[in-house]
């Protein structure tokens, strides 16, 4: 080896001795930065999930919006952000964000389930069904899909002729008109009219309020009851409500009443129910506690609800009964419901046993407008028999 070659090799070795450690250090520093960035991302996601868990959806959204600026093509960040929008009832933003996440990760079933939930909560059942079908085609036992199926099968009416379940979706207004042919036990016949109007809307993330005015005319004897109600979603599986009612110058309705209830999704298709109410009729008061359950079948697209009715009447005696109903969806939003009950009920401060049955349908006339028709039979022991028909319209704003 020549002296020149030896000199060149020595120079090369000297350069390598300087450059290689520097490159190794730079590589290590880059790896540390990448790991640090990943840790910060994971920490931000955990903070956002915790905020959602305690119902502070706006805080979760702000945290995730900042994170999205650093990770604009991160499908998981977009999924959690879209879900947070849905929790906060910002459905258009939720759906747009989740579709963006779906475009980045089209095979991700968690994103499809989140999108199905956002569609369902926004009132677009057809789109929710399409996403659920895609999830179940690949994972028939998907737990998220099963839970969303339960929500889709949950009755949209609190009672056969009552106000809609307003826990989810756009604000709206509704009106209901019922006419009844009544045969009194003393031999007379009469026609009674019942008119109900109401409105509902979201006031806070997870909180919906509604107000209702109900006027019942019993052959010239008229009671007008005013009702206010708040529905609250505490977690994804726990919901509750509280309602207050008053009837100025009441003749047969209660002077005032308070009621509340909870719903808890225990296992996939099973939801536990608990309702309680107290009513004041002036001279007497009654209290009722009604435990029960709802079972939803995603395959049949139906749900069955059963409750036990326990009432302590004006004399302090305990009386009991039951109520049950079936709700089923035929597709394209068309729904049928029917049920029956035998239970104690108080009117004008007097409690009698009642036997009733009802049958009805809810028909979507457009994306925002729906029609409900219900027929009902009611036999109040030692008092009267009533056969009624009601028609109602609901408009989502």
C-alpha positions as CSV (number, residue, x, y, z in Angstrom):
1,X,0.0,0.0,0.0
2,X,1.4,3.3,-1.0
3,X,2.0,6.2,1.3
4,X,-0.8,8.1,-0.5
5,X,-3.3,5.3,0.0
6,X,-2.4,5.1,3.7
7,X,-2.9,8.9,4.1
8,X,-6.4,8.7,2.3
9,X,-7.5,5.8,4.5
10,X,-6.4,7.6,7.7
11,X,-8.4,10.7,6.6
12,X,-11.5,8.5,5.9
13,X,-11.2,6.8,9.2
14,X,-10.9,10.2,11.0
15,X,-14.0,11.5,9.2
16,X,-15.9,8.3,10.1
17,X,-14.9,8.6,13.7
18,X,-16.5,12.1,13.8
19,X,-19.5,11.6,11.5
20,X,-20.8,8.2,12.6
21,X,-21.3,9.0,16.3
22,X,-23.0,12.3,15.2
23,X,-25.4,10.4,12.9
24,X,-26.1,7.8,15.6
25,X,-26.9,10.6,18.0
26,X,-29.1,12.3,15.5
27,X,-31.0,9.1,14.8
28,X,-31.5,8.5,18.5
29,X,-32.7,12.1,19.0
30,X,-35.2,11.7,16.1
31,X,-36.4,8.4,17.6
32,X,-36.8,10.1,21.0
33,X,-38.8,13.0,19.4
34,X,-41.0,10.6,17.6
35,X,-41.7,8.7,20.8
36,X,-42.3,11.9,22.6
37,X,-44.8,13.0,20.0
38,X,-46.6,9.7,20.2
39,X,-46.7,9.9,24.0
40,X,-48.2,13.4,23.7
41,X,-50.8,12.2,21.2
42,X,-51.8,9.3,23.4
43,X,-52.0,11.5,26.4
44,X,-54.2,14.0,24.6
45,X,-56.5,11.2,23.4
46,X,-56.7,9.9,27.0
47,X,-57.6,13.4,28.3
48,X,-60.3,13.8,25.7
49,X,-61.8,10.4,26.5
50,X,-61.8,11.2,30.2
51,X,-63.6,14.6,29.4
52,X,-66.2,12.7,27.4
53,X,-66.6,10.3,30.3
54,X,-67.5,13.0,32.7
55,X,-69.8,14.8,30.2
56,X,-67.5,17.7,29.4
57,X,-67.8,17.3,25.7
58,X,-66.7,20.9,24.8
59,X,-63.4,20.4,26.6
60,X,-62.9,17.1,24.7
61,X,-63.6,18.8,21.4
62,X,-61.2,21.7,22.1
63,X,-58.4,19.3,23.1
64,X,-59.0,17.1,20.0
65,X,-59.1,20.1,17.6
66,X,-55.7,21.1,18.8
67,X,-54.5,17.5,18.4
68,X,-56.0,17.3,14.9
69,X,-53.9,20.3,13.8
70,X,-50.8,18.2,14.5
71,X,-52.2,14.9,13.2
72,X,-54.6,15.9,10.3
73,X,-54.6,12.4,8.8
74,X,-54.8,10.4,12.0
75,X,-58.0,8.2,11.7
76,X,-58.2,7.5,15.5
77,X,-58.0,11.2,16.4
78,X,-60.7,11.9,13.9
79,X,-62.9,9.1,15.2
80,X,-62.7,10.3,18.8
81,X,-63.3,13.9,17.6
82,X,-66.3,12.9,15.6
83,X,-67.7,10.9,18.5
84,X,-67.2,14.0,20.8
85,X,-69.2,16.1,18.3
86,X,-72.0,13.5,18.4
87,X,-72.0,13.5,22.2
88,X,-72.3,17.3,22.1
89,X,-75.3,17.0,19.6
90,X,-73.2,18.7,16.8
91,X,-74.3,16.0,14.4
92,X,-73.3,17.6,11.1
93,X,-69.8,18.1,12.3
94,X,-69.8,14.6,13.8
95,X,-70.8,12.9,10.6
96,X,-68.4,15.0,8.4
97,X,-65.5,14.2,10.7
98,X,-66.3,10.5,10.9
99,X,-66.6,10.2,7.2
100,X,-63.2,11.8,6.9
101,X,-61.9,9.2,9.3
102,X,-63.6,6.5,7.3
103,X,-61.9,7.6,4.1
104,X,-58.5,7.2,5.8
105,X,-59.3,3.8,7.3
106,X,-62.2,2.2,5.4
107,X,-61.8,-1.2,7.1
108,X,-62.0,0.2,10.6
109,X,-65.1,-1.1,12.3
110,X,-64.9,1.2,15.2
111,X,-65.2,4.2,12.9
112,X,-68.2,2.6,11.1
113,X,-69.9,2.0,14.5
114,X,-69.2,5.6,15.6
115,X,-70.7,6.8,12.3
116,X,-73.7,4.6,12.8
117,X,-74.2,6.0,16.3
118,X,-74.0,9.6,15.0
119,X,-76.5,8.9,12.2
120,X,-78.9,7.2,14.7
121,X,-78.7,10.1,17.2
122,X,-79.3,12.6,14.4
123,X,-82.5,10.8,13.5
124,X,-81.2,9.3,10.2
125,X,-82.1,5.7,10.9
126,X,-81.6,4.6,7.3
127,X,-78.0,5.7,7.2
128,X,-77.4,4.2,10.6
129,X,-78.9,0.9,9.4
130,X,-76.5,0.9,6.4
131,X,-73.4,1.4,8.6
132,X,-74.6,-1.3,11.1
133,X,-75.2,-3.8,8.3
134,X,-71.6,-3.2,7.1
135,X,-70.2,-3.8,10.6
136,X,-72.3,-6.9,11.2
137,X,-71.3,-8.4,7.9
138,X,-67.7,-8.6,9.1
139,X,-68.3,-9.0,12.8
140,X,-71.8,-10.4,13.6
141,X,-71.1,-10.2,17.4
142,X,-69.9,-6.6,17.4
143,X,-70.8,-5.1,20.8
144,X,-71.0,-1.5,19.6
145,X,-73.4,-2.5,16.8
146,X,-75.6,-4.4,19.3
147,X,-75.8,-1.4,21.6
148,X,-76.8,0.9,18.7
149,X,-79.4,-1.6,17.6
150,X,-80.9,-1.4,21.1
151,X,-81.1,2.4,20.7
152,X,-82.7,2.1,17.3
153,X,-85.3,-0.3,18.7
154,X,-86.1,1.8,21.7
155,X,-89.6,3.1,21.5
156,X,-89.9,6.7,20.3
157,X,-93.0,7.3,22.4
158,X,-93.1,7.4,26.2
159,X,-96.6,6.1,26.2
160,X,-99.1,5.1,23.5
161,X,-100.5,8.6,23.0
162,X,-97.9,10.7,24.8
163,X,-95.0,12.8,24.0
164,X,-92.0,11.5,21.9
165,X,-88.8,10.3,23.4
166,X,-86.7,13.4,22.9
167,X,-83.4,12.2,24.3
168,X,-81.7,12.3,20.9
169,X,-81.9,14.2,17.6
170,X,-82.9,17.7,16.4
171,X,-85.3,20.0,18.3
172,X,-88.9,19.8,17.3
173,X,-92.6,20.4,17.9
174,X,-95.5,18.1,18.0
175,X,-99.3,18.1,18.2
176,X,-101.8,15.4,19.0
177,X,-105.6,15.2,18.7
178,X,-107.7,12.4,20.3
179,X,-111.4,11.8,20.3
180,X,-113.0,9.2,22.5
181,X,-116.5,7.6,22.7
182,X,-117.2,7.0,26.4
183,X,-119.9,4.8,27.9
184,X,-120.6,5.6,31.5
185,X,-121.6,2.8,33.9
186,X,-124.7,4.7,34.8
187,X,-125.9,4.3,31.2
188,X,-125.1,7.7,29.6
189,X,-122.8,8.1,26.6
190,X,-120.4,11.0,25.9
191,X,-117.7,12.2,23.6
192,X,-114.4,13.4,25.1
193,X,-111.7,15.4,23.3
194,X,-108.0,15.6,24.1
195,X,-105.6,18.1,22.5
196,X,-101.8,18.1,23.2
197,X,-99.1,20.4,21.8
198,X,-95.5,20.5,22.8
199,X,-91.9,21.4,21.9
200,X,-88.5,19.9,22.8
201,X,-84.8,20.8,22.2
202,X,-81.3,20.4,23.5
203,X,-80.1,23.0,25.9
204,X,-76.8,21.5,27.0
205,X,-74.7,18.6,25.8
206,X,-76.6,15.5,26.9
207,X,-79.6,17.5,28.2
208,X,-82.9,17.9,26.4
209,X,-85.9,19.7,27.8
210,X,-89.5,19.6,26.7
211,X,-92.7,21.5,27.5
212,X,-96.3,20.4,26.9
213,X,-99.8,21.7,27.2
214,X,-102.6,19.1,27.3
215,X,-106.3,20.1,27.3
216,X,-109.0,17.5,27.9
217,X,-112.7,18.2,27.5
218,X,-115.0,15.8,29.1
219,X,-118.5,17.0,28.0
220,X,-117.8,20.6,29.2
221,X,-115.7,19.8,32.2
222,X,-112.2,20.9,31.1
223,X,-108.8,20.4,32.6
224,X,-105.6,21.9,31.2
225,X,-102.3,20.3,32.4
226,X,-98.9,22.0,32.0
227,X,-95.9,19.7,31.9
228,X,-92.1,20.4,31.8
229,X,-89.6,17.6,31.5
230,X,-85.8,17.3,31.3
231,X,-84.0,14.2,29.8
232,X,-80.4,13.6,30.7
233,X,-77.9,11.2,29.2
234,X,-75.3,10.6,32.0
235,X,-73.2,8.0,30.1
236,X,-73.5,5.9,27.0
237,X,-75.5,3.4,29.0
238,X,-77.3,5.5,31.7
239,X,-80.2,7.9,31.0
240,X,-82.7,9.6,33.2
241,X,-85.5,12.1,33.3
242,X,-87.4,14.4,35.6
243,X,-90.8,15.9,35.0
244,X,-93.1,18.4,36.7
245,X,-96.8,18.9,36.0
246,X,-99.6,21.2,37.2
247,X,-103.3,21.6,36.5
248,X,-104.8,24.9,37.4
249,X,-108.3,24.6,38.9
250,X,-108.2,20.8,38.4
251,X,-111.4,18.9,38.3
252,X,-110.3,15.3,37.5
253,X,-106.5,15.7,36.9
254,X,-104.0,16.1,39.7
255,X,-103.3,19.6,41.0
256,X,-99.5,18.9,40.7
257,X,-97.2,16.0,40.3
258,X,-93.6,15.1,40.0
259,X,-92.1,12.1,38.3
260,X,-88.7,10.8,37.3
261,X,-87.0,7.7,36.0
262,X,-83.8,6.0,35.0
263,X,-82.8,3.6,32.1
264,X,-79.6,1.5,32.4
265,X,-78.3,-0.7,29.5
266,X,-77.3,-3.7,31.6
267,X,-76.3,-6.2,28.9
268,X,-76.3,-5.9,25.1
269,X,-80.1,-6.1,24.4
270,X,-81.3,-5.7,28.0
271,X,-82.2,-2.3,29.6
272,X,-83.4,-1.9,33.2
273,X,-86.1,0.7,33.9
274,X,-87.2,2.5,37.0
275,X,-90.0,5.1,37.1
276,X,-91.5,6.9,40.1
277,X,-94.2,9.5,40.5
278,X,-96.1,11.4,43.2
279,X,-99.4,13.2,42.6
280,X,-101.4,15.6,44.7
281,X,-105.2,15.8,44.2
282,X,-105.8,18.3,47.0
283,X,-107.4,16.2,49.6
284,X,-105.5,13.0,48.8
285,X,-102.0,12.1,47.5
286,X,-100.8,9.0,45.6
287,X,-97.3,7.6,45.0
288,X,-96.2,5.0,42.4
289,X,-93.0,3.1,41.8
290,X,-92.7,1.1,38.5
291,X,-89.7,-1.1,37.9
292,X,-89.2,-2.9,34.6
293,X,-87.1,-3.9,31.7
294,X,-86.8,-3.6,27.9
295,X,-85.4,-6.3,25.7
296,X,-84.4,-5.4,22.1
297,X,-83.9,-7.9,19.3
298,X,-81.7,-6.5,16.6
299,X,-82.5,-9.5,14.3
300,X,-86.3,-8.9,14.6
301,X,-85.8,-5.1,14.8
302,X,-88.2,-5.1,17.7
303,X,-88.3,-4.4,21.4
304,X,-90.5,-5.6,24.3
305,X,-91.1,-3.5,27.4
306,X,-92.6,-4.8,30.7
307,X,-93.2,-2.9,33.9
308,X,-94.7,-3.7,37.2
309,X,-96.9,-0.9,38.6
310,X,-97.0,-0.3,42.4
311,X,-99.3,2.4,43.6
312,X,-100.1,3.6,47.2
313,X,-103.6,5.0,46.9
314,X,-105.5,7.8,48.8
315,X,-106.0,5.5,51.8
316,X,-102.4,4.4,51.9
317,X,-103.2,0.9,50.5
318,X,-100.8,-0.8,48.1
319,X,-102.2,-1.7,44.7
320,X,-100.3,-3.3,41.9
321,X,-100.6,-4.0,38.2
322,X,-98.5,-4.3,35.0
323,X,-98.0,-2.9,31.6
324,X,-96.4,-4.3,28.5
325,X,-95.7,-3.1,24.9
326,X,-94.0,-4.3,21.7
327,X,-92.4,-2.0,19.2
328,X,-91.3,-3.2,15.8
329,X,-89.8,-1.5,12.8
330,X,-90.8,-2.6,9.3
331,X,-88.2,-0.6,7.4
332,X,-87.8,2.9,6.0
333,X,-88.7,4.3,9.4
334,X,-92.2,2.7,9.5
335,X,-93.0,1.5,13.0
336,X,-95.8,-0.4,14.7
337,X,-96.5,-0.7,18.4
338,X,-99.1,-2.4,20.6
339,X,-99.6,-3.3,24.2
340,X,-101.8,-3.8,27.1
341,X,-102.0,-3.1,30.8
342,X,-104.0,-3.6,34.0
343,X,-103.2,-1.1,36.7
344,X,-104.5,1.2,39.4
345,X,-105.1,4.8,38.3
346,X,-106.4,7.8,40.2
347,X,-108.8,10.4,38.9
348,X,-110.4,13.2,41.0
349,X,-108.8,11.7,44.0
350,X,-110.4,8.2,43.6
351,X,-108.4,5.1,42.6
352,X,-109.9,2.5,40.4
353,X,-108.5,-0.5,38.5
354,X,-108.0,0.0,34.8
355,X,-107.7,-2.5,32.0
356,X,-106.4,-1.1,28.6
357,X,-105.0,-2.1,25.2
358,X,-103.6,0.0,22.4
359,X,-102.4,-0.4,18.8
360,X,-100.7,2.2,16.7
361,X,-98.2,3.1,14.0
362,X,-95.7,5.8,13.3
363,X,-95.1,6.8,9.7
364,X,-92.3,9.0,8.4
365,X,-93.8,11.5,5.9
366,X,-90.4,13.1,5.2
367,X,-87.0,13.3,6.9
368,X,-88.3,15.7,9.4
369,X,-92.1,15.1,9.6
370,X,-93.8,12.0,11.0
371,X,-97.4,10.9,11.6
372,X,-98.6,8.8,14.5
373,X,-102.0,7.1,14.8
374,X,-103.2,5.2,17.8
375,X,-106.3,3.3,18.8
376,X,-107.0,2.6,22.4
377,X,-109.5,0.7,24.6
378,X,-109.8,1.5,28.3
379,X,-112.1,0.0,30.9
380,X,-112.1,1.8,34.3
381,X,-113.9,-0.5,36.8
382,X,-117.2,0.8,38.1
383,X,-116.8,4.1,36.2
384,X,-116.7,4.0,32.3
385,X,-115.5,2.4,29.2
386,X,-113.6,4.5,26.7
387,X,-112.7,3.8,23.0
388,X,-110.4,6.4,21.5
389,X,-108.5,7.3,18.3
390,X,-105.7,9.8,18.2
391,X,-103.6,11.3,15.4
392,X,-100.3,13.2,16.0
393,X,-97.7,15.0,13.9
394,X,-94.1,15.6,14.9
395,X,-91.8,18.1,13.1
396,X,-88.0,18.1,13.6
397,X,-86.7,21.6,13.1
